[in-house]
């Protein structure tokens, strides 16, 4: 791996935050699982592939970049805050969305409709095929406004993909008659992070993105989009097609389901565009899925009056199923209030651990020490049965998503004996 910028990649100013850490791969690398190996080795650092080889030995016309949001530090750098301030920055934008303007012009070029020309990857053995993993679907509803959300897309022909769509906001839009959409590939962190959030249906993720850092939306062929590097215009055909297996954020294979088919009617790209690939179950995937849920969790914690200091969705829980919450405990029932609020703020959570201010929630040894020294299982462990969880948890019911959940109060149990529970330094 070499560091530096090649002649092929001409970064615009908005991507200058990558330059100090960017890893550049100049040698030929196959789209079929070989790119995966290099992204894994990058360990969250931004990585650029200038010579991706597609089927039949054809070189991709677009360079490929991964880890645009590969770490908390990288996203914080882009937004101009310290890493420890990032959660609050995201919460502020979540609570104070700002209407994004629409640009009156764009500099996009049109490409022949052939998805095989895009460097769409095969990431792992046993997957169904080539997957678009960074595609953000932009859909507009007259009542609810513009929705932006991630949906993995399996390539099934040169102009069709099948998209995994959960029963959330986009599903509602489709049921209300929305057919035409834009799919944006390659976006700056405010768009990447905001699109992974789940605000109320009448709040646009792009207004949250605009609160994080000002953006201007664009209009192409009658649909709206963020100013992505590559934009696909598509329509839901009404057909359904098997989708999966796919390695999701847990690192396990998600099941095969019949999902909606999208026909691509136009392909647009910027001058010197790149293709953004998110490696499933790696650093960027986990950060975007997990860290983007902290605002909704923090929001619910504040609603119930808990003095919350920080929230962390842990890598061991795939940054999706397990959460650690640091609080200043002002009342004995603050921990259980925090547990219930977290489950409400992120319904896919399976376990919540609540700790005091002296615990480093980013250090599992520190958290485990709190459990070991401050928890009595018959008093401090709460079990919740028959709740709606995540389909990404293979131990949950894959059809109903029903699961059991648990919360652990790992705070100091007796305010009159605080000295007995403090670690000696």
VEXDREN-384076 format. One record per residue (C-alpha): residue number from 1; residue in one letter; chain; y, x, z. Coordinates in steps of 0.02 Angstrom, whole numbers. Layout:
// residues N
i:aa:ch:v:u:w
NUM:a:A:Y:X:Z
...
This chain:
// residues 425
i:aa:ch:v:u:w
1:x:A:0:0:0
2:x:A:171:65:-46
3:x:A:340:16:22
4:x:A:487:-15:-91
5:x:A:545:-125:-233
6:x:A:477:-115:-410
7:x:A:573:-149:-569
8:x:A:480:-314:-592
9:x:A:546:-398:-435
10:x:A:733:-430:-439
11:x:A:772:-502:-267
12:x:A:917:-620:-247
13:x:A:1031:-602:-98
14:x:A:943:-740:0
15:x:A:784:-634:5
16:x:A:868:-475:67
17:x:A:793:-506:240
18:x:A:624:-452:169
19:x:A:675:-282:108
20:x:A:653:-176:265
21:x:A:472:-228:287
22:x:A:416:-269:111
23:x:A:249:-195:56
24:x:A:232:-176:-133
25:x:A:66:-172:-225
26:x:A:86:-106:-402
27:x:A:-95:-84:-454
28:x:A:-192:-227:-537
29:x:A:-259:-352:-409
30:x:A:-369:-501:-450
31:x:A:-318:-679:-409
32:x:A:-499:-709:-357
33:x:A:-505:-661:-172
34:x:A:-438:-482:-194
35:x:A:-259:-535:-154
36:x:A:-329:-609:7
37:x:A:-386:-438:68
38:x:A:-214:-360:48
39:x:A:-124:-505:132
40:x:A:-243:-491:280
41:x:A:-206:-305:295
42:x:A:-18:-339:289
43:x:A:-35:-428:458
44:x:A:113:-544:430
45:x:A:227:-420:343
46:x:A:300:-479:176
47:x:A:195:-416:32
48:x:A:232:-414:-154
49:x:A:103:-405:-294
50:x:A:176:-353:-460
51:x:A:16:-349:-561
52:x:A:-94:-500:-522
53:x:A:-235:-519:-646
54:x:A:-289:-696:-691
55:x:A:-441:-759:-784
56:x:A:-493:-665:-941
57:x:A:-394:-513:-885
58:x:A:-224:-591:-918
59:x:A:-80:-526:-813
60:x:A:23:-656:-720
61:x:A:197:-681:-790
62:x:A:259:-703:-611
63:x:A:246:-578:-468
64:x:A:167:-648:-310
65:x:A:242:-639:-135
66:x:A:162:-687:29
67:x:A:228:-692:208
68:x:A:405:-751:170
69:x:A:390:-824:346
70:x:A:252:-712:410
71:x:A:317:-687:586
72:x:A:434:-759:716
73:x:A:538:-600:704
74:x:A:558:-615:515
75:x:A:614:-797:522
76:x:A:733:-759:665
77:x:A:807:-614:567
78:x:A:839:-727:419
79:x:A:923:-859:528
80:x:A:1026:-730:622
81:x:A:955:-759:796
82:x:A:845:-662:917
83:x:A:659:-706:913
84:x:A:668:-781:1088
85:x:A:808:-896:1027
86:x:A:713:-963:878
87:x:A:631:-1112:963
88:x:A:800:-1175:1025
89:x:A:877:-1146:854
90:x:A:743:-1254:773
91:x:A:762:-1387:907
92:x:A:951:-1394:880
93:x:A:928:-1420:693
94:x:A:793:-1550:725
95:x:A:912:-1646:837
96:x:A:1067:-1620:727
97:x:A:1018:-1641:544
98:x:A:1159:-1615:420
99:x:A:1162:-1703:252
100:x:A:1123:-1580:112
101:x:A:1232:-1583:-43
102:x:A:1165:-1590:-221
103:x:A:1215:-1451:-341
104:x:A:1295:-1504:-504
105:x:A:1208:-1366:-603
106:x:A:1051:-1262:-607
107:x:A:986:-1110:-699
108:x:A:805:-1163:-727
109:x:A:703:-1125:-881
110:x:A:561:-1234:-943
111:x:A:383:-1169:-964
112:x:A:242:-1241:-1067
113:x:A:136:-1361:-966
114:x:A:-12:-1251:-924
115:x:A:-48:-1224:-740
116:x:A:-172:-1087:-786
117:x:A:-21:-976:-822
118:x:A:29:-982:-639
119:x:A:-53:-858:-518
120:x:A:-143:-993:-421
121:x:A:-268:-907:-307
122:x:A:-448:-920:-255
123:x:A:-433:-864:-75
124:x:A:-608:-871:0
125:x:A:-789:-884:-55
126:x:A:-857:-1061:-50
127:x:A:-691:-1147:-83
128:x:A:-678:-1280:-217
129:x:A:-573:-1173:-334
130:x:A:-393:-1117:-363
131:x:A:-270:-1185:-234
132:x:A:-82:-1200:-228
133:x:A:-48:-1172:-43
134:x:A:142:-1159:-30
135:x:A:183:-1315:-131
136:x:A:312:-1427:-47
137:x:A:313:-1605:-114
138:x:A:486:-1683:-128
139:x:A:480:-1873:-139
140:x:A:625:-1996:-135
141:x:A:622:-2174:-68
142:x:A:774:-2288:-84
143:x:A:765:-2341:99
144:x:A:699:-2185:186
145:x:A:778:-2049:80
146:x:A:708:-1878:32
147:x:A:545:-1821:111
148:x:A:480:-1642:102
149:x:A:304:-1597:156
150:x:A:165:-1471:121
151:x:A:8:-1525:31
152:x:A:-127:-1407:-28
153:x:A:-169:-1436:-210
154:x:A:-331:-1398:-301
155:x:A:-314:-1357:-485
156:x:A:-429:-1473:-584
157:x:A:-360:-1449:-761
158:x:A:-218:-1363:-851
159:x:A:-101:-1508:-806
160:x:A:-179:-1593:-654
161:x:A:-203:-1555:-470
162:x:A:-281:-1654:-328
163:x:A:-180:-1652:-167
164:x:A:-236:-1674:13
165:x:A:-123:-1811:83
166:x:A:-140:-1865:264
167:x:A:-83:-2040:320
168:x:A:93:-1981:360
169:x:A:263:-2000:276
170:x:A:217:-1957:96
171:x:A:70:-2076:108
172:x:A:193:-2212:159
173:x:A:307:-2168:13
174:x:A:161:-2183:-108
175:x:A:110:-2351:-35
176:x:A:290:-2410:-65
177:x:A:277:-2368:-250
178:x:A:342:-2189:-263
179:x:A:254:-2100:-407
180:x:A:367:-1963:-474
181:x:A:388:-1807:-368
182:x:A:443:-1626:-374
183:x:A:334:-1486:-308
184:x:A:429:-1331:-252
185:x:A:346:-1160:-244
186:x:A:443:-1013:-172
187:x:A:575:-1057:-43
188:x:A:683:-975:89
189:x:A:633:-992:274
190:x:A:747:-1138:320
191:x:A:660:-1243:187
192:x:A:487:-1175:230
193:x:A:504:-1210:416
194:x:A:592:-1379:402
195:x:A:465:-1445:277
196:x:A:327:-1414:404
197:x:A:415:-1522:535
198:x:A:379:-1706:560
199:x:A:542:-1793:605
200:x:A:560:-1984:600
201:x:A:528:-2052:425
202:x:A:712:-2090:394
203:x:A:766:-1911:434
204:x:A:753:-1791:287
205:x:A:675:-1622:319
206:x:A:803:-1551:198
207:x:A:944:-1609:313
208:x:A:859:-1511:452
209:x:A:847:-1361:336
210:x:A:1032:-1379:295
211:x:A:1073:-1378:481
212:x:A:976:-1215:499
213:x:A:1066:-1135:352
214:x:A:1169:-1222:216
215:x:A:1072:-1264:58
216:x:A:1108:-1363:-99
217:x:A:975:-1475:-172
218:x:A:951:-1491:-358
219:x:A:904:-1635:-473
220:x:A:780:-1610:-615
221:x:A:714:-1751:-724
222:x:A:775:-1882:-602
223:x:A:693:-1807:-446
224:x:A:766:-1701:-307
225:x:A:705:-1533:-245
226:x:A:755:-1382:-144
227:x:A:810:-1238:-258
228:x:A:632:-1169:-265
229:x:A:579:-1023:-374
230:x:A:458:-1131:-473
231:x:A:468:-1321:-482
232:x:A:331:-1433:-549
233:x:A:376:-1612:-596
234:x:A:229:-1727:-569
235:x:A:170:-1906:-558
236:x:A:33:-1987:-457
237:x:A:-91:-2056:-583
238:x:A:-180:-2180:-469
239:x:A:-342:-2082:-491
240:x:A:-438:-1999:-350
241:x:A:-542:-1842:-360
242:x:A:-648:-1740:-238
243:x:A:-545:-1609:-145
244:x:A:-622:-1469:-43
245:x:A:-702:-1371:32
246:x:A:-545:-1278:87
247:x:A:-522:-1149:225
248:x:A:-388:-1224:335
249:x:A:-283:-1155:478
250:x:A:-431:-1149:599
251:x:A:-522:-1028:483
252:x:A:-660:-1156:455
253:x:A:-701:-1256:298
254:x:A:-622:-1428:290
255:x:A:-733:-1565:220
256:x:A:-734:-1640:45
257:x:A:-634:-1801:22
258:x:A:-575:-1905:-125
259:x:A:-387:-1875:-137
260:x:A:-244:-1926:-255
261:x:A:-224:-1842:-424
262:x:A:-54:-1779:-484
263:x:A:-17:-1752:-668
264:x:A:110:-1614:-701
265:x:A:236:-1665:-834
266:x:A:358:-1518:-827
267:x:A:360:-1339:-761
268:x:A:527:-1256:-722
269:x:A:565:-1083:-655
270:x:A:713:-974:-612
271:x:A:755:-812:-701
272:x:A:650:-674:-620
273:x:A:555:-804:-519
274:x:A:410:-762:-406
275:x:A:260:-864:-349
276:x:A:239:-887:-161
277:x:A:60:-887:-98
278:x:A:18:-934:82
279:x:A:-150:-864:134
280:x:A:-245:-1002:227
281:x:A:-284:-964:410
282:x:A:-173:-807:409
283:x:A:-10:-767:497
284:x:A:111:-863:385
285:x:A:3:-1018:378
286:x:A:-11:-1022:568
287:x:A:173:-991:597
288:x:A:230:-1127:478
289:x:A:106:-1255:544
290:x:A:122:-1212:728
291:x:A:297:-1147:758
292:x:A:372:-1290:660
293:x:A:297:-1411:787
294:x:A:390:-1334:934
295:x:A:549:-1439:905
296:x:A:456:-1605:918
297:x:A:364:-1544:1074
298:x:A:525:-1479:1154
299:x:A:611:-1642:1109
300:x:A:481:-1746:1201
301:x:A:483:-1629:1351
302:x:A:671:-1648:1367
303:x:A:656:-1838:1353
304:x:A:552:-1845:1512
305:x:A:669:-1728:1606
306:x:A:559:-1573:1614
307:x:A:658:-1411:1629
308:x:A:565:-1322:1489
309:x:A:595:-1138:1453
310:x:A:482:-1105:1305
311:x:A:334:-1172:1204
312:x:A:200:-1072:1114
313:x:A:60:-1132:1002
314:x:A:-68:-994:1023
315:x:A:-155:-896:884
316:x:A:-323:-922:970
317:x:A:-295:-1109:952
318:x:A:-255:-1079:768
319:x:A:-71:-1108:810
320:x:A:-113:-1292:801
321:x:A:-235:-1351:936
322:x:A:-181:-1256:1094
323:x:A:-9:-1248:1173
324:x:A:66:-1155:1322
325:x:A:224:-1223:1403
326:x:A:336:-1125:1521
327:x:A:438:-1231:1640
328:x:A:548:-1220:1793
329:x:A:455:-1337:1909
330:x:A:579:-1446:2002
331:x:A:456:-1583:2050
332:x:A:269:-1587:2083
333:x:A:236:-1706:1938
334:x:A:330:-1600:1809
335:x:A:168:-1518:1744
336:x:A:78:-1681:1705
337:x:A:237:-1751:1629
338:x:A:245:-1596:1520
339:x:A:63:-1614:1468
340:x:A:84:-1796:1416
341:x:A:247:-1760:1325
342:x:A:168:-1616:1227
343:x:A:26:-1727:1167
344:x:A:155:-1854:1111
345:x:A:262:-1723:1023
346:x:A:114:-1650:927
347:x:A:-31:-1769:914
348:x:A:-152:-1639:848
349:x:A:-145:-1538:1010
350:x:A:-309:-1523:1102
351:x:A:-262:-1418:1253
352:x:A:-98:-1392:1348
353:x:A:-73:-1261:1484
354:x:A:84:-1271:1592
355:x:A:145:-1113:1682
356:x:A:291:-1056:1788
357:x:A:440:-949:1734
358:x:A:360:-786:1790
359:x:A:220:-799:1662
360:x:A:235:-722:1488
361:x:A:168:-859:1376
362:x:A:151:-737:1229
363:x:A:30:-630:1331
364:x:A:-139:-714:1354
365:x:A:-185:-597:1499
366:x:A:-32:-660:1593
367:x:A:-80:-842:1559
368:x:A:-261:-813:1608
369:x:A:-202:-731:1770
370:x:A:-103:-889:1810
371:x:A:-258:-996:1780
372:x:A:-364:-880:1886
373:x:A:-246:-876:2036
374:x:A:-157:-1044:2033
375:x:A:-283:-1172:1970
376:x:A:-415:-1274:2060
377:x:A:-514:-1365:1924
378:x:A:-544:-1524:2025
379:x:A:-358:-1539:2060
380:x:A:-266:-1459:1913
381:x:A:-372:-1496:1758
382:x:A:-343:-1663:1671
383:x:A:-465:-1737:1544
384:x:A:-408:-1866:1416
385:x:A:-545:-1956:1321
386:x:A:-551:-2049:1156
387:x:A:-382:-1990:1090
388:x:A:-325:-1962:910
389:x:A:-333:-1777:871
390:x:A:-342:-1664:719
391:x:A:-461:-1674:572
392:x:A:-448:-1483:568
393:x:A:-549:-1476:729
394:x:A:-731:-1475:671
395:x:A:-788:-1535:843
396:x:A:-685:-1696:826
397:x:A:-745:-1849:731
398:x:A:-702:-1804:551
399:x:A:-672:-1985:499
400:x:A:-580:-2062:648
401:x:A:-510:-1896:716
402:x:A:-556:-1957:891
403:x:A:-576:-1818:1018
404:x:A:-559:-1773:1202
405:x:A:-410:-1671:1261
406:x:A:-369:-1574:1417
407:x:A:-219:-1512:1511
408:x:A:-210:-1373:1640
409:x:A:-77:-1362:1774
410:x:A:-69:-1174:1804
411:x:A:92:-1181:1905
412:x:A:108:-1128:2087
413:x:A:31:-1274:2183
414:x:A:119:-1257:2351
415:x:A:309:-1231:2353
416:x:A:295:-1176:2535
417:x:A:182:-1030:2490
418:x:A:267:-960:2336
419:x:A:256:-780:2398
420:x:A:66:-793:2406
421:x:A:55:-832:2219
422:x:A:172:-699:2149
423:x:A:102:-545:2065
424:x:A:153:-385:2154
425:x:A:248:-266:2040
